[in-house]
Amino acid sequence: MLRYLPLLLVLALWIYAFVDCLNTPEEEVRGMPKAVWIIVILLFGEVLVGPVAWLIAGKVRNAPRPDAAPDRWVAPDDNPEFLKSLRKDEDPEKD
């Protein structure tokens, strides 16, 4: 079983790079047109050149700025806007 692990890891990286390239918008692709990147990934995937080249040089990667607060999802019970909307929906005759 262990002898198949390298083959599975290469296949997983190959598939990941291919799907990542397909899902990347055209304006975020660097260096070559998207169609050429797909061909490079498919042709040179067995030797890992294509997928590694895509992951390193093919896509614009935006690192988060340390000074910017990340936009986080807030649970409904912690979201003041959601709680206000519930108060508006309450029936005034119940009180």
FIZAKOL-34381 format. One record per atom (N, C-alpha, C, O, CB): residue in one letter; atom name; x, y, z. Coordinates in nm, 2 decimals, always signed. Glycine has a CB too. Example, Ala and Ser with C-alpha at 12.3 -4.5 7.8 and 13.67 -1.06 7.14 Angstrom:
+-------+-------+--------+--------+--------+
! lumvo ! rovex !     px !     py !     pz !
+-------+-------+--------+--------+--------+
!     A !     N !  +1.32 !  -0.57 !  +0.78 !
!     A !    CA !  +1.23 !  -0.45 !  +0.78 !
!     A !     C !  +1.32 !  -0.33 !  +0.78 !
!     A !     O !  +1.42 !  -0.33 !  +0.85 !
!     A !    CB !  +1.13 !  -0.45 !  +0.90 !
!     S !     N !  +1.28 !  -0.22 !  +0.71 !
!     S !    CA !  +1.37 !  -0.11 !  +0.71 !
!     S !     C !  +1.29 !  +0.00 !  +0.79 !
!     S !     O !  +1.34 !  +0.11 !  +0.80 !
!     S !    CB !  +1.41 !  -0.06 !  +0.57 !
+-------+-------+--------+--------+--------+
// end
This chain:
+-------+-------+--------+--------+--------+
! lumvo ! rovex !     px !     py !     pz !
+-------+-------+--------+--------+--------+
!     M !     N !  +0.08 !  -0.12 !  +0.00 !
!     M !    CA !  +0.00 !  +0.00 !  +0.00 !
!     M !     C !  +0.09 !  +0.13 !  +0.00 !
!     M !     O !  +0.05 !  +0.22 !  -0.07 !
!     M !    CB !  -0.09 !  +0.00 !  +0.12 !
!     L !     N !  +0.19 !  +0.12 !  +0.07 !
!     L !    CA !  +0.28 !  +0.24 !  +0.09 !
!     L !     C !  +0.35 !  +0.27 !  -0.04 !
!     L !     O !  +0.39 !  +0.39 !  -0.07 !
!     L !    CB !  +0.38 !  +0.22 !  +0.20 !
!     R !     N !  +0.37 !  +0.17 !  -0.13 !
!     R !    CA !  +0.44 !  +0.20 !  -0.26 !
!     R !     C !  +0.35 !  +0.28 !  -0.35 !
!     R !     O !  +0.40 !  +0.34 !  -0.45 !
!     R !    CB !  +0.48 !  +0.07 !  -0.32 !
!     Y !     N !  +0.22 !  +0.29 !  -0.33 !
!     Y !    CA !  +0.13 !  +0.36 !  -0.41 !
!     Y !     C !  +0.11 !  +0.51 !  -0.37 !
!     Y !     O !  +0.06 !  +0.59 !  -0.44 !
!     Y !    CB !  -0.01 !  +0.30 !  -0.42 !
!     L !     N !  +0.16 !  +0.54 !  -0.25 !
!     L !    CA !  +0.15 !  +0.67 !  -0.19 !
!     L !     C !  +0.21 !  +0.78 !  -0.28 !
!     L !     O !  +0.14 !  +0.89 !  -0.30 !
!     L !    CB !  +0.21 !  +0.68 !  -0.06 !
!     P !     N !  +0.33 !  +0.77 !  -0.33 !
!     P !    CA !  +0.39 !  +0.87 !  -0.42 !
!     P !     C !  +0.30 !  +0.90 !  -0.54 !
!     P !     O !  +0.28 !  +1.01 !  -0.59 !
!     P !    CB !  +0.53 !  +0.84 !  -0.46 !
!     L !     N !  +0.25 !  +0.79 !  -0.60 !
!     L !    CA !  +0.17 !  +0.80 !  -0.72 !
!     L !     C !  +0.04 !  +0.88 !  -0.69 !
!     L !     O !  -0.01 !  +0.96 !  -0.77 !
!     L !    CB !  +0.14 !  +0.66 !  -0.78 !
!     L !     N !  -0.02 !  +0.85 !  -0.57 !
!     L !    CA !  -0.14 !  +0.91 !  -0.53 !
!     L !     C !  -0.12 !  +1.06 !  -0.50 !
!     L !     O !  -0.20 !  +1.15 !  -0.53 !
!     L !    CB !  -0.20 !  +0.85 !  -0.41 !
!     L !     N !  +0.00 !  +1.09 !  -0.44 !
!     L !    CA !  +0.03 !  +1.23 !  -0.41 !
!     L !     C !  +0.05 !  +1.31 !  -0.54 !
!     L !     O !  +0.01 !  +1.43 !  -0.55 !
!     L !    CB !  +0.15 !  +1.24 !  -0.33 !
!     V !     N !  +0.12 !  +1.25 !  -0.64 !
!     V !    CA !  +0.14 !  +1.32 !  -0.77 !
!     V !     C !  +0.00 !  +1.34 !  -0.84 !
!     V !     O !  -0.02 !  +1.45 !  -0.89 !
!     V !    CB !  +0.24 !  +1.24 !  -0.86 !
!     L !     N !  -0.08 !  +1.24 !  -0.84 !
!     L !    CA !  -0.21 !  +1.25 !  -0.90 !
!     L !     C !  -0.30 !  +1.36 !  -0.83 !
!     L !     O !  -0.37 !  +1.43 !  -0.90 !
!     L !    CB !  -0.28 !  +1.11 !  -0.89 !
!     A !     N !  -0.29 !  +1.36 !  -0.70 !
!     A !    CA !  -0.37 !  +1.46 !  -0.62 !
!     A !     C !  -0.32 !  +1.60 !  -0.66 !
!     A !     O !  -0.40 !  +1.69 !  -0.67 !
!     A !    CB !  -0.36 !  +1.44 !  -0.47 !
!     L !     N !  -0.19 !  +1.62 !  -0.66 !
!     L !    CA !  -0.14 !  +1.76 !  -0.70 !
!     L !     C !  -0.18 !  +1.79 !  -0.84 !
!     L !     O !  -0.21 !  +1.91 !  -0.87 !
!     L !    CB !  +0.01 !  +1.76 !  -0.68 !
!     W !     N !  -0.17 !  +1.70 !  -0.93 !
!     W !    CA !  -0.21 !  +1.72 !  -1.07 !
!     W !     C !  -0.35 !  +1.76 !  -1.08 !
!     W !     O !  -0.38 !  +1.86 !  -1.15 !
!     W !    CB !  -0.18 !  +1.59 !  -1.15 !
!     I !     N !  -0.44 !  +1.69 !  -1.01 !
!     I !    CA !  -0.58 !  +1.72 !  -1.02 !
!     I !     C !  -0.61 !  +1.86 !  -0.95 !
!     I !     O !  -0.69 !  +1.94 !  -1.01 !
!     I !    CB !  -0.66 !  +1.61 !  -0.95 !
!     Y !     N !  -0.55 !  +1.88 !  -0.84 !
!     Y !    CA !  -0.57 !  +2.01 !  -0.77 !
!     Y !     C !  -0.53 !  +2.13 !  -0.86 !
!     Y !     O !  -0.60 !  +2.23 !  -0.87 !
!     Y !    CB !  -0.49 !  +2.02 !  -0.64 !
!     A !     N !  -0.41 !  +2.12 !  -0.92 !
!     A !    CA !  -0.36 !  +2.23 !  -1.01 !
!     A !     C !  -0.45 !  +2.25 !  -1.13 !
!     A !     O !  -0.48 !  +2.36 !  -1.17 !
!     A !    CB !  -0.22 !  +2.21 !  -1.05 !
!     F !     N !  -0.50 !  +2.14 !  -1.18 !
!     F !    CA !  -0.59 !  +2.15 !  -1.30 !
!     F !     C !  -0.72 !  +2.22 !  -1.26 !
!     F !     O !  -0.77 !  +2.31 !  -1.34 !
!     F !    CB !  -0.61 !  +2.01 !  -1.36 !
!     V !     N !  -0.78 !  +2.17 !  -1.16 !
!     V !    CA !  -0.91 !  +2.23 !  -1.11 !
!     V !     C !  -0.89 !  +2.38 !  -1.07 !
!     V !     O !  -0.98 !  +2.46 !  -1.10 !
!     V !    CB !  -0.97 !  +2.15 !  -1.00 !
!     D !     N !  -0.78 !  +2.41 !  -1.00 !
!     D !    CA !  -0.75 !  +2.54 !  -0.96 !
!     D !     C !  -0.74 !  +2.63 !  -1.08 !
!     D !     O !  -0.79 !  +2.75 !  -1.08 !
!     D !    CB !  -0.63 !  +2.55 !  -0.87 !
!     C !     N !  -0.67 !  +2.59 !  -1.18 !
!     C !    CA !  -0.65 !  +2.66 !  -1.31 !
!     C !     C !  -0.79 !  +2.69 !  -1.38 !
!     C !     O !  -0.82 !  +2.80 !  -1.42 !
!     C !    CB !  -0.55 !  +2.60 !  -1.40 !
!     L !     N !  -0.87 !  +2.58 !  -1.38 !
!     L !    CA !  -1.00 !  +2.60 !  -1.44 !
!     L !     C !  -1.09 !  +2.70 !  -1.37 !
!     L !     O !  -1.16 !  +2.77 !  -1.44 !
!     L !    CB !  -1.07 !  +2.46 !  -1.45 !
!     N !     N !  -1.08 !  +2.70 !  -1.24 !
!     N !    CA !  -1.17 !  +2.79 !  -1.16 !
!     N !     C !  -1.11 !  +2.93 !  -1.14 !
!     N !     O !  -1.19 !  +3.02 !  -1.09 !
!     N !    CB !  -1.19 !  +2.73 !  -1.02 !
!     T !     N !  -0.99 !  +2.96 !  -1.19 !
!     T !    CA !  -0.93 !  +3.09 !  -1.17 !
!     T !     C !  -0.98 !  +3.18 !  -1.28 !
!     T !     O !  -0.98 !  +3.14 !  -1.40 !
!     T !    CB !  -0.78 !  +3.08 !  -1.17 !
!     P !     N !  -1.03 !  +3.30 !  -1.25 !
!     P !    CA !  -1.07 !  +3.39 !  -1.35 !
!     P !     C !  -0.95 !  +3.43 !  -1.44 !
!     P !     O !  -0.84 !  +3.44 !  -1.40 !
!     P !    CB !  -1.14 !  +3.52 !  -1.29 !
!     E !     N !  -0.98 !  +3.46 !  -1.57 !
!     E !    CA !  -0.88 !  +3.49 !  -1.67 !
!     E !     C !  -0.79 !  +3.61 !  -1.62 !
!     E !     O !  -0.67 !  +3.61 !  -1.65 !
!     E !    CB !  -0.94 !  +3.52 !  -1.80 !
!     E !     N !  -0.85 !  +3.71 !  -1.55 !
!     E !    CA !  -0.77 !  +3.83 !  -1.52 !
!     E !     C !  -0.68 !  +3.80 !  -1.40 !
!     E !     O !  -0.59 !  +3.89 !  -1.37 !
!     E !    CB !  -0.87 !  +3.94 !  -1.48 !
!     E !     N !  -0.69 !  +3.69 !  -1.33 !
!     E !    CA !  -0.59 !  +3.65 !  -1.23 !
!     E !     C !  -0.48 !  +3.56 !  -1.27 !
!     E !     O !  -0.40 !  +3.52 !  -1.19 !
!     E !    CB !  -0.67 !  +3.59 !  -1.11 !
!     V !     N !  -0.48 !  +3.52 !  -1.40 !
!     V !    CA !  -0.38 !  +3.43 !  -1.45 !
!     V !     C !  -0.26 !  +3.51 !  -1.50 !
!     V !     O !  -0.27 !  +3.61 !  -1.57 !
!     V !    CB !  -0.43 !  +3.35 !  -1.57 !
!     R !     N !  -0.14 !  +3.47 !  -1.46 !
!     R !    CA !  -0.02 !  +3.54 !  -1.49 !
!     R !     C !  +0.07 !  +3.47 !  -1.59 !
!     R !     O !  +0.06 !  +3.34 !  -1.60 !
!     R !    CB !  +0.07 !  +3.57 !  -1.37 !
!     G !     N !  +0.15 !  +3.54 !  -1.67 !
!     G !    CA !  +0.25 !  +3.48 !  -1.75 !
!     G !     C !  +0.20 !  +3.43 !  -1.89 !
!     G !     O !  +0.25 !  +3.48 !  -1.99 !
!     G !    CB !  +0.30 !  +3.36 !  -1.69 !
!     M !     N !  +0.10 !  +3.35 !  -1.89 !
!     M !    CA !  +0.05 !  +3.29 !  -2.02 !
!     M !     C !  -0.10 !  +3.29 !  -2.01 !
!     M !     O !  -0.16 !  +3.31 !  -1.91 !
!     M !    CB !  +0.11 !  +3.14 !  -2.04 !
!     P !     N !  -0.16 !  +3.27 !  -2.13 !
!     P !    CA !  -0.31 !  +3.26 !  -2.13 !
!     P !     C !  -0.35 !  +3.14 !  -2.05 !
!     P !     O !  -0.28 !  +3.04 !  -2.04 !
!     P !    CB !  -0.36 !  +3.26 !  -2.27 !
!     K !     N !  -0.47 !  +3.14 !  -2.00 !
!     K !    CA !  -0.53 !  +3.03 !  -1.92 !
!     K !     C !  -0.52 !  +2.90 !  -2.00 !
!     K !     O !  -0.49 !  +2.79 !  -1.94 !
!     K !    CB !  -0.67 !  +3.06 !  -1.88 !
!     A !     N !  -0.56 !  +2.90 !  -2.13 !
!     A !    CA !  -0.56 !  +2.78 !  -2.21 !
!     A !     C !  -0.42 !  +2.71 !  -2.22 !
!     A !     O !  -0.41 !  +2.59 !  -2.22 !
!     A !    CB !  -0.61 !  +2.80 !  -2.35 !
!     V !     N !  -0.32 !  +2.80 !  -2.23 !
!     V !    CA !  -0.18 !  +2.75 !  -2.23 !
!     V !     C !  -0.14 !  +2.68 !  -2.10 !
!     V !     O !  -0.07 !  +2.58 !  -2.09 !
!     V !    CB !  -0.08 !  +2.86 !  -2.27 !
!     W !     N !  -0.18 !  +2.75 !  -1.99 !
!     W !    CA !  -0.16 !  +2.69 !  -1.85 !
!     W !     C !  -0.22 !  +2.55 !  -1.84 !
!     W !     O !  -0.16 !  +2.46 !  -1.78 !
!     W !    CB !  -0.21 !  +2.78 !  -1.74 !
!     I !     N !  -0.34 !  +2.54 !  -1.89 !
!     I !    CA !  -0.41 !  +2.41 !  -1.88 !
!     I !     C !  -0.33 !  +2.30 !  -1.96 !
!     I !     O !  -0.32 !  +2.19 !  -1.91 !
!     I !    CB !  -0.56 !  +2.42 !  -1.93 !
!     I !     N !  -0.29 !  +2.34 !  -2.08 !
!     I !    CA !  -0.21 !  +2.24 !  -2.16 !
!     I !     C !  -0.08 !  +2.21 !  -2.08 !
!     I !     O !  -0.04 !  +2.09 !  -2.08 !
!     I !    CB !  -0.18 !  +2.30 !  -2.29 !
!     V !     N !  -0.01 !  +2.31 !  -2.03 !
!     V !    CA !  +0.12 !  +2.28 !  -1.95 !
!     V !     C !  +0.09 !  +2.19 !  -1.84 !
!     V !     O !  +0.17 !  +2.10 !  -1.81 !
!     V !    CB !  +0.18 !  +2.41 !  -1.91 !
!     I !     N !  -0.02 !  +2.21 !  -1.76 !
!     I !    CA !  -0.05 !  +2.13 !  -1.65 !
!     I !     C !  -0.07 !  +1.99 !  -1.69 !
!     I !     O !  -0.03 !  +1.89 !  -1.63 !
!     I !    CB !  -0.17 !  +2.18 !  -1.57 !
!     L !     N !  -0.15 !  +1.97 !  -1.80 !
!     L !    CA !  -0.18 !  +1.83 !  -1.84 !
!     L !     C !  -0.06 !  +1.76 !  -1.90 !
!     L !     O !  -0.04 !  +1.64 !  -1.88 !
!     L !    CB !  -0.30 !  +1.84 !  -1.95 !
!     L !     N !  +0.02 !  +1.83 !  -1.98 !
!     L !    CA !  +0.13 !  +1.77 !  -2.05 !
!     L !     C !  +0.25 !  +1.73 !  -1.95 !
!     L !     O !  +0.31 !  +1.63 !  -1.96 !
!     L !    CB !  +0.18 !  +1.86 !  -2.16 !
!     F !     N !  +0.27 !  +1.82 !  -1.86 !
!     F !    CA !  +0.39 !  +1.80 !  -1.77 !
!     F !     C !  +0.35 !  +1.77 !  -1.63 !
!     F !     O !  +0.42 !  +1.79 !  -1.53 !
!     F !    CB !  +0.47 !  +1.93 !  -1.77 !
!     G !     N !  +0.23 !  +1.72 !  -1.61 !
!     G !    CA !  +0.18 !  +1.68 !  -1.48 !
!     G !     C !  +0.24 !  +1.56 !  -1.42 !
!     G !     O !  +0.26 !  +1.55 !  -1.30 !
!     G !    CB !  +0.03 !  +1.66 !  -1.48 !
!     E !     N !  +0.28 !  +1.46 !  -1.50 !
!     E !    CA !  +0.34 !  +1.34 !  -1.45 !
!     E !     C !  +0.48 !  +1.37 !  -1.38 !
!     E !     O !  +0.52 !  +1.29 !  -1.29 !
!     E !    CB !  +0.36 !  +1.24 !  -1.56 !
!     V !     N !  +0.55 !  +1.47 !  -1.43 !
!     V !    CA !  +0.68 !  +1.50 !  -1.37 !
!     V !     C !  +0.67 !  +1.62 !  -1.28 !
!     V !     O !  +0.77 !  +1.66 !  -1.23 !
!     V !    CB !  +0.78 !  +1.53 !  -1.48 !
!     L !     N !  +0.55 !  +1.66 !  -1.24 !
!     L !    CA !  +0.52 !  +1.77 !  -1.15 !
!     L !     C !  +0.57 !  +1.91 !  -1.19 !
!     L !     O !  +0.55 !  +2.00 !  -1.12 !
!     L !    CB !  +0.59 !  +1.74 !  -1.02 !
!     V !     N !  +0.62 !  +1.92 !  -1.31 !
!     V !    CA !  +0.67 !  +2.05 !  -1.36 !
!     V !     C !  +0.55 !  +2.14 !  -1.38 !
!     V !     O !  +0.55 !  +2.26 !  -1.34 !
!     V !    CB !  +0.75 !  +2.04 !  -1.49 !
!     G !     N !  +0.45 !  +2.10 !  -1.45 !
!     G !    CA !  +0.33 !  +2.18 !  -1.48 !
!     G !     C !  +0.25 !  +2.22 !  -1.36 !
!     G !     O !  +0.23 !  +2.34 !  -1.34 !
!     G !    CB !  +0.24 !  +2.10 !  -1.57 !
!     P !     N !  +0.21 !  +2.13 !  -1.27 !
!     P !    CA !  +0.14 !  +2.18 !  -1.15 !
!     P !     C !  +0.22 !  +2.27 !  -1.06 !
!     P !     O !  +0.16 !  +2.36 !  -1.01 !
!     P !    CB !  +0.09 !  +2.06 !  -1.08 !
!     V !     N !  +0.34 !  +2.24 !  -1.04 !
!     V !    CA !  +0.43 !  +2.32 !  -0.95 !
!     V !     C !  +0.45 !  +2.46 !  -1.02 !
!     V !     O !  +0.44 !  +2.56 !  -0.95 !
!     V !    CB !  +0.56 !  +2.26 !  -0.93 !
!     A !     N !  +0.47 !  +2.46 !  -1.15 !
!     A !    CA !  +0.48 !  +2.59 !  -1.21 !
!     A !     C !  +0.35 !  +2.68 !  -1.20 !
!     A !     O !  +0.36 !  +2.80 !  -1.18 !
!     A !    CB !  +0.51 !  +2.57 !  -1.36 !
!     W !     N !  +0.24 !  +2.61 !  -1.21 !
!     W !    CA !  +0.11 !  +2.68 !  -1.20 !
!     W !     C !  +0.10 !  +2.74 !  -1.05 !
!     W !     O !  +0.06 !  +2.85 !  -1.03 !
!     W !    CB !  -0.01 !  +2.59 !  -1.23 !
!     L !     N !  +0.13 !  +2.65 !  -0.96 !
!     L !    CA !  +0.11 !  +2.70 !  -0.82 !
!     L !     C !  +0.21 !  +2.81 !  -0.78 !
!     L !     O !  +0.18 !  +2.89 !  -0.70 !
!     L !    CB !  +0.13 !  +2.58 !  -0.72 !
!     I !     N !  +0.33 !  +2.81 !  -0.84 !
!     I !    CA !  +0.42 !  +2.91 !  -0.81 !
!     I !     C !  +0.41 !  +3.04 !  -0.89 !
!     I !     O !  +0.41 !  +3.15 !  -0.83 !
!     I !    CB !  +0.57 !  +2.86 !  -0.82 !
!     A !     N !  +0.39 !  +3.02 !  -1.02 !
!     A !    CA !  +0.40 !  +3.14 !  -1.11 !
!     A !     C !  +0.27 !  +3.17 !  -1.18 !
!     A !     O !  +0.26 !  +3.28 !  -1.25 !
!     A !    CB !  +0.51 !  +3.12 !  -1.20 !
!     G !     N !  +0.17 !  +3.08 !  -1.18 !
!     G !    CA !  +0.06 !  +3.10 !  -1.27 !
!     G !     C !  -0.05 !  +3.18 !  -1.22 !
!     G !     O !  -0.13 !  +3.24 !  -1.30 !
!     G !    CB !  +0.01 !  +2.97 !  -1.31 !
!     K !     N !  -0.07 !  +3.20 !  -1.09 !
!     K !    CA !  -0.19 !  +3.26 !  -1.04 !
!     K !     C !  -0.15 !  +3.38 !  -0.95 !
!     K !     O !  -0.05 !  +3.37 !  -0.87 !
!     K !    CB !  -0.28 !  +3.16 !  -0.96 !
!     V !     N !  -0.22 !  +3.49 !  -0.96 !
!     V !    CA !  -0.20 !  +3.60 !  -0.86 !
!     V !     C !  -0.25 !  +3.56 !  -0.73 !
!     V !     O !  -0.37 !  +3.52 !  -0.71 !
!     V !    CB !  -0.27 !  +3.73 !  -0.91 !
!     R !     N !  -0.16 !  +3.55 !  -0.63 !
!     R !    CA !  -0.20 !  +3.52 !  -0.49 !
!     R !     C !  -0.20 !  +3.64 !  -0.41 !
!     R !     O !  -0.09 !  +3.71 !  -0.40 !
!     R !    CB !  -0.10 !  +3.41 !  -0.44 !
!     N !     N !  -0.31 !  +3.68 !  -0.35 !
!     N !    CA !  -0.32 !  +3.80 !  -0.27 !
!     N !     C !  -0.30 !  +3.76 !  -0.12 !
!     N !     O !  -0.38 !  +3.69 !  -0.06 !
!     N !    CB !  -0.45 !  +3.87 !  -0.29 !
!     A !     N !  -0.19 !  +3.80 !  -0.06 !
!     A !    CA !  -0.16 !  +3.77 !  +0.08 !
!     A !     C !  -0.24 !  +3.88 !  +0.16 !
!     A !     O !  -0.25 !  +3.99 !  +0.12 !
!     A !    CB !  -0.01 !  +3.78 !  +0.11 !
!     P !     N !  -0.30 !  +3.83 !  +0.27 !
!     P !    CA !  -0.38 !  +3.93 !  +0.35 !
!     P !     C !  -0.28 !  +4.03 !  +0.41 !
!     P !     O !  -0.18 !  +4.00 !  +0.46 !
!     P !    CB !  -0.46 !  +3.86 !  +0.46 !
!     R !     N !  -0.33 !  +4.15 !  +0.42 !
!     R !    CA !  -0.25 !  +4.26 !  +0.48 !
!     R !     C !  -0.27 !  +4.24 !  +0.63 !
!     R !     O !  -0.38 !  +4.22 !  +0.68 !
!     R !    CB !  -0.29 !  +4.40 !  +0.43 !
!     P !     N !  -0.16 !  +4.26 !  +0.71 !
!     P !    CA !  -0.17 !  +4.24 !  +0.85 !
!     P !     C !  -0.25 !  +4.35 !  +0.92 !
!     P !     O !  -0.30 !  +4.33 !  +1.03 !
!     P !    CB !  -0.03 !  +4.23 !  +0.91 !
!     D !     N !  -0.25 !  +4.47 !  +0.86 !
!     D !    CA !  -0.32 !  +4.58 !  +0.92 !
!     D !     C !  -0.47 !  +4.58 !  +0.89 !
!     D !     O !  -0.55 !  +4.65 !  +0.96 !
!     D !    CB !  -0.26 !  +4.71 !  +0.88 !
!     A !     N !  -0.51 !  +4.50 !  +0.79 !
!     A !    CA !  -0.66 !  +4.50 !  +0.76 !
!     A !     C !  -0.73 !  +4.40 !  +0.84 !
!     A !     O !  -0.68 !  +4.29 !  +0.86 !
!     A !    CB !  -0.67 !  +4.47 !  +0.60 !
!     A !     N !  -0.85 !  +4.44 !  +0.89 !
!     A !    CA !  -0.93 !  +4.35 !  +0.96 !
!     A !     C !  -1.00 !  +4.25 !  +0.86 !
!     A !     O !  -1.06 !  +4.30 !  +0.77 !
!     A !    CB !  -1.03 !  +4.42 !  +1.05 !
!     P !     N !  -0.99 !  +4.12 !  +0.88 !
!     P !    CA !  -1.06 !  +4.03 !  +0.79 !
!     P !     C !  -1.21 !  +4.04 !  +0.80 !
!     P !     O !  -1.26 !  +4.06 !  +0.91 !
!     P !    CB !  -1.01 !  +3.89 !  +0.81 !
!     D !     N !  -1.28 !  +4.02 !  +0.69 !
!     D !    CA !  -1.42 !  +4.02 !  +0.69 !
!     D !     C !  -1.46 !  +3.88 !  +0.74 !
!     D !     O !  -1.43 !  +3.78 !  +0.67 !
!     D !    CB !  -1.48 !  +4.05 !  +0.55 !
!     R !     N !  -1.52 !  +3.87 !  +0.86 !
!     R !    CA !  -1.56 !  +3.74 !  +0.91 !
!     R !     C !  -1.71 !  +3.73 !  +0.91 !
!     R !     O !  -1.78 !  +3.82 !  +0.92 !
!     R !    CB !  -1.50 !  +3.73 !  +1.05 !
!     W !     N !  -1.75 !  +3.60 !  +0.90 !
!     W !    CA !  -1.89 !  +3.57 !  +0.91 !
!     W !     C !  -1.93 !  +3.58 !  +1.05 !
!     W !     O !  -1.86 !  +3.53 !  +1.14 !
!     W !    CB !  -1.92 !  +3.43 !  +0.85 !
!     V !     N !  -2.04 !  +3.64 !  +1.08 !
!     V !    CA !  -2.09 !  +3.65 !  +1.21 !
!     V !     C !  -2.22 !  +3.57 !  +1.23 !
!     V !     O !  -2.31 !  +3.57 !  +1.14 !
!     V !    CB !  -2.12 !  +3.80 !  +1.25 !
!     A !     N !  -2.22 !  +3.49 !  +1.33 !
!     A !    CA !  -2.34 !  +3.41 !  +1.36 !
!     A !     C !  -2.46 !  +3.50 !  +1.38 !
!     A !     O !  -2.45 !  +3.61 !  +1.43 !
!     A !    CB !  -2.32 !  +3.32 !  +1.48 !
!     P !     N !  -2.58 !  +3.45 !  +1.34 !
!     P !    CA !  -2.70 !  +3.54 !  +1.35 !
!     P !     C !  -2.73 !  +3.59 !  +1.49 !
!     P !     O !  -2.77 !  +3.70 !  +1.50 !
!     P !    CB !  -2.82 !  +3.46 !  +1.29 !
!     D !     N !  -2.70 !  +3.51 !  +1.59 !
!     D !    CA !  -2.73 !  +3.55 !  +1.72 !
!     D !     C !  -2.63 !  +3.65 !  +1.78 !
!     D !     O !  -2.65 !  +3.71 !  +1.88 !
!     D !    CB !  -2.74 !  +3.43 !  +1.82 !
!     D !     N !  -2.52 !  +3.67 !  +1.70 !
!     D !    CA !  -2.42 !  +3.77 !  +1.74 !
!     D !     C !  -2.43 !  +3.90 !  +1.65 !
!     D !     O !  -2.35 !  +3.99 !  +1.67 !
!     D !    CB !  -2.28 !  +3.71 !  +1.74 !
!     N !     N !  -2.51 !  +3.89 !  +1.55 !
!     N !    CA !  -2.52 !  +4.00 !  +1.45 !
!     N !     C !  -2.63 !  +4.10 !  +1.49 !
!     N !     O !  -2.74 !  +4.07 !  +1.49 !
!     N !    CB !  -2.55 !  +3.94 !  +1.31 !
!     P !     N !  -2.58 !  +4.22 !  +1.53 !
!     P !    CA !  -2.68 !  +4.32 !  +1.58 !
!     P !     C !  -2.79 !  +4.36 !  +1.47 !
!     P !     O !  -2.90 !  +4.39 !  +1.50 !
!     P !    CB !  -2.61 !  +4.45 !  +1.62 !
!     E !     N !  -2.74 !  +4.36 !  +1.35 !
!     E !    CA !  -2.84 !  +4.39 !  +1.24 !
!     E !     C !  -2.95 !  +4.29 !  +1.23 !
!     E !     O !  -3.07 !  +4.32 !  +1.21 !
!     E !    CB !  -2.76 !  +4.41 !  +1.10 !
!     F !     N !  -2.91 !  +4.16 !  +1.24 !
!     F !    CA !  -3.01 !  +4.06 !  +1.24 !
!     F !     C !  -3.11 !  +4.06 !  +1.36 !
!     F !     O !  -3.23 !  +4.05 !  +1.34 !
!     F !    CB !  -2.94 !  +3.92 !  +1.23 !
!     L !     N !  -3.05 !  +4.09 !  +1.47 !
!     L !    CA !  -3.14 !  +4.10 !  +1.59 !
!     L !     C !  -3.23 !  +4.22 !  +1.58 !
!     L !     O !  -3.35 !  +4.21 !  +1.63 !
!     L !    CB !  -3.05 !  +4.11 !  +1.72 !
!     K !     N !  -3.19 !  +4.33 !  +1.52 !
!     K !    CA !  -3.28 !  +4.44 !  +1.50 !
!     K !     C !  -3.39 !  +4.41 !  +1.41 !
!     K !     O !  -3.51 !  +4.45 !  +1.43 !
!     K !    CB !  -3.20 !  +4.57 !  +1.45 !
!     S !     N !  -3.36 !  +4.33 !  +1.31 !
!     S !    CA !  -3.47 !  +4.29 !  +1.21 !
!     S !     C !  -3.57 !  +4.20 !  +1.28 !
!     S !     O !  -3.69 !  +4.20 !  +1.24 !
!     S !    CB !  -3.40 !  +4.22 !  +1.09 !
!     L !     N !  -3.53 !  +4.12 !  +1.37 !
!     L !    CA !  -3.62 !  +4.04 !  +1.44 !
!     L !     C !  -3.72 !  +4.12 !  +1.53 !
!     L !     O !  -3.84 !  +4.09 !  +1.54 !
!     L !    CB !  -3.55 !  +3.93 !  +1.53 !
!     R !     N !  -3.66 !  +4.22 !  +1.59 !
!     R !    CA !  -3.74 !  +4.31 !  +1.67 !
!     R !     C !  -3.85 !  +4.38 !  +1.59 !
!     R !     O !  -3.96 !  +4.41 !  +1.64 !
!     R !    CB !  -3.66 !  +4.41 !  +1.75 !
!     K !     N !  -3.81 !  +4.42 !  +1.47 !
!     K !    CA !  -3.91 !  +4.49 !  +1.38 !
!     K !     C !  -4.02 !  +4.39 !  +1.34 !
!     K !     O !  -4.13 !  +4.44 !  +1.32 !
!     K !    CB !  -3.83 !  +4.54 !  +1.25 !
!     D !     N !  -3.99 !  +4.26 !  +1.32 !
!     D !    CA !  -4.08 !  +4.17 !  +1.28 !
!     D !     C !  -4.18 !  +4.12 !  +1.39 !
!     D !     O !  -4.29 !  +4.06 !  +1.36 !
!     D !    CB !  -4.02 !  +4.05 !  +1.22 !
!     E !     N !  -4.15 !  +4.15 !  +1.51 !
!     E !    CA !  -4.23 !  +4.11 !  +1.62 !
!     E !     C !  -4.37 !  +4.18 !  +1.62 !
!     E !     O !  -4.38 !  +4.29 !  +1.57 !
!     E !    CB !  -4.17 !  +4.14 !  +1.76 !
!     D !     N !  -4.47 !  +4.11 !  +1.66 !
!     D !    CA !  -4.60 !  +4.17 !  +1.66 !
!     D !     C !  -4.62 !  +4.25 !  +1.78 !
!     D !     O !  -4.60 !  +4.21 !  +1.89 !
!     D !    CB !  -4.71 !  +4.05 !  +1.66 !
!     P !     N !  -4.66 !  +4.38 !  +1.77 !
!     P !    CA !  -4.67 !  +4.47 !  +1.88 !
!     P !     C !  -4.79 !  +4.43 !  +1.97 !
!     P !     O !  -4.80 !  +4.48 !  +2.09 !
!     P !    CB !  -4.69 !  +4.61 !  +1.84 !
!     E !     N !  -4.89 !  +4.36 !  +1.93 !
!     E !    CA !  -5.00 !  +4.32 !  +2.01 !
!     E !     C !  -4.97 !  +4.21 !  +2.11 !
!     E !     O !  -5.05 !  +4.20 !  +2.20 !
!     E !    CB !  -5.11 !  +4.27 !  +1.92 !
!     K !     N !  -4.86 !  +4.14 !  +2.09 !
!     K !    CA !  -4.82 !  +4.04 !  +2.19 !
!     K !     C !  -4.78 !  +4.10 !  +2.32 !
!     K !     O !  -4.80 !  +4.03 !  +2.42 !
!     K !    CB !  -4.71 !  +3.96 !  +2.13 !
!     D !     N !  -4.73 !  +4.21 !  +2.33 !
!     D !    CA !  -4.67 !  +4.27 !  +2.45 !
!     D !     C !  -4.78 !  +4.31 !  +2.54 !
!     D !     O !  -4.75 !  +4.36 !  +2.65 !
!     D !    CB !  -4.59 !  +4.39 !  +2.43 !
+-------+-------+--------+--------+--------+
// end
